[in-house]
Amino acid sequence: MRWQDKYKDKLLTAEQAAKLVTSDSEVLFSMMNQPKDIAFALAKRYKELRNVKITSHWVEDYPFLHPAENPEMAKAFSIEDAFPLRHTRKEVQEYRINYRPTVFGLSDGVRQLDENRGRLYHFKDFFFLKLAPPNDAGYCSFGHQTWFSPSACKTAKVVVAEIDPDIPWVFGEYVHVDEIDHLVEAPVGGDAVKVDHAPATSVEDWELSQVIGVNTASLINDGDTIQIGTGTASEAVKSFLDDKNDLGIDTELIFRELIELKRRGNITDKRKNVDRGKSVASSFRTYEGADSAIPEALKYISNNPGFEFRDISYICNVPRIAQQNNLVALNNALAVDLLGQVAITHVGAAPIGSPGGSLEYCIGAHYSKGGRAIFALQSTALNGKVSRIVPRLDAGAVVTVPMFYMDYLVTEHGIANLDCKNIRERAEALIAIAHPDFQPQLRQAAKELFGL
């Protein structure tokens, strides 16, 4: 039978797809480009279902994410979240949603063959995702928001894919129509390209970030391969790379500015020794506010063999990252103490996010020949009322990156190189790039803690 005929036989409506889910089952939704019509249809079945566990990174908002507001859904659905975002932070902090701390590189579907390993994304009863339309051979691209979808497809008992023509065909990962159990065609005028998830940045924060961007760019050399994590401070470097040559991209997230640098020839990927000639990522960050250049960037990556979008477990694999020479990992920090311990995922004891690929790229960069790991942060928070460089992290705070892997820290006040420095030297270097208003307090604390 031709794949085109199988395609027709597998078609369901969104409501029919949601009807597949049974009580006591485990359900996974793709991280980005979620099939919202199926999720809302599933939410409407709360009176019929019991004990359905639903997992994703919740970039979209649904009624079942708010059990306090929708208590009638609590018996039907329990929610798992590995990346608290704006729709779920409150519920995670109130223990109404189960927080599942993890790092991406450990969830490849192979490690999960061992039943003693955590199965956050794998071996689910149902997996719902979006795909680009099939090509002439019947293969669907996972598009520009790949994340964990390829490996999750391989292990789920039932895979339901919504085919959305707004999702670009990109190179990297594919699945054949034969490997999909059911298909849903996306509604006309779908929302595959989102532009409204980025938090607003104040003018003052933006101006400070530009200084951080200039400082960070001074640590990047021609021929380096770079990874940039999300965050105002870490992302600022994007605007200051146009004097660099022969850069490579190996990153969890690729940004519109990096795609433009590749178009201009600053990024060639030709000096990479892993995935040479290709910019490799797992996601194109399209949620950057009303950026009119994003549709043009999507056209550029579509059917472009110079870009590959891979499963996040491939991207965030530490041994693979370490093989890439001159790998520069650049990520955002929330707070750093005078030992050089980095907090990324929590404010105090409250979870507000995920490490993403920051920890794995940081470690991989340390083992990369010529590699460097850079963290960036604005020196203060709350309109200058508190320092982000602190004597000690708050009680209950979670250390994402231990001091042993802290390499460079960049603020608007300078750069601290902590590699192999002793405790007093580390404190001195960090105080030097803290906001001047807080330096006396930090020096006093360092004197009491370390005899500085």
Steps between C-alpha positions, in 0.01 A plus 500: 500500500629846415584727790246754367222243548624412849502871581129527415416189702673642809320835504303601811350821626651668806202382705544141381870516585423619852248215533784249468626584850381265773500526879823404681711577191810713454487775238780711354462820298780643289687790656444766235250506215255317721176377336286735707169386351567145622607622845184706542288210377669277759431755774127486416499127588572561869167347607579174317861447603690420819872497587636612164857621540594770246859609442653783299682830529196722516562788260125521440218547753226243558225462764655184648814697593305690767344250742427772758284684245364180345475253792263279304794406275731391782352147512533461127850638444831522685761721339876444473732789414877500457525866401280738705401791278257786547191279474612251764746667741235588758350150494844336518597713798169412669558128426187478287712398201778244538843644426733250331858634507706359216760576238431438133799286410399212727166445324585332171259207513790252509596563861129465580498139382613431855177513702698643793571817300261794504264510201407866479441508123512135401289185500178698538160360411419794271719764337345802329713727281506711186694421182566657163305346209660187348735527205466295184645195675257525792744638757394780735750747644480584869544861398680782675391395852641151528579462870423146630246411230712265282606269783156519665343384172713187505383385841137614539232232469273728295627797297252762381644766271326818394619596152547875474603665171628801696784289639805525272674193364849499647786253486593286798230265634210336316224246554313307230122498477519121551645558849215726612185340639255783442501832315311823553507786254561835668227762482543767235695796635680295762759638741817306427712817516459660838624849580355576840684299763796728572473713813519874448841657565525852642703763319747512790546122501548505123768772524689313771479180298668672207806568715498136607475401134809704410694349792395149407587543131859580601533136616394355164762443230483442126434131435328431833186291513243664724199403710273773635240434767187701561505808722540875461865502605618194308309586183644852483813372325294428185525864395879518529626215285500668160877556512566127559587256223444128437290447810315173550166428667438208735219600732172410666337820368577686179394861473392716211818711530718190462312397187565847360872466584506175305331669207769773509787251520621566856381150591636235263531192725800402290745482791281264700639150542156358594207563262728703275324737265173486693346722765353251746220581746184356650279809481470829315390753757205671335350640822680834496213746499379666183811429294405550137824335384406157637287387202789579266738303724261205492505509121880500506531188717227314310652229275845647573760223550720747686274457804411185690244481780565196719348325801592684819671188639745516208556872543553487877720187503810592700746260327389631160530864610848433639617368162433839340821703505491865613146462633389816683195449721327823599210485746297714736526496879254623760748529787861411583657478843858588592610138454379512141195277549235578238122503554289479185181307572386636837452827685578389850318169535233588242536333158451747215660324203727228371873474435418434134831407342710735713652240734577250225653760269699645789652160580552415134675833437746425781605178327501653151845569360525880518151521653365756748190518719359848556214608724348846477277696733403855579665594826176603674131410506176666611598837350839500665376414848683167533829362376503186288854430623448397861717375787299180527204373305172512693407214727334228295640633174586244236851512353474430128870531418751415773795731559736244347347562155482879527728641232414858397236730646404816311304800630464858379795581726751259349618141466615262774712199404465251787681204347720334765498804725514448875206596720626848581594572140155390386331732749721793397431443129123478556484806723686698233216447250215545750305826504710765681216571746529146636876453491562623860246251637649219292853583615389493863329166445809362325713612793277312741468191281847467352725740693529719190 
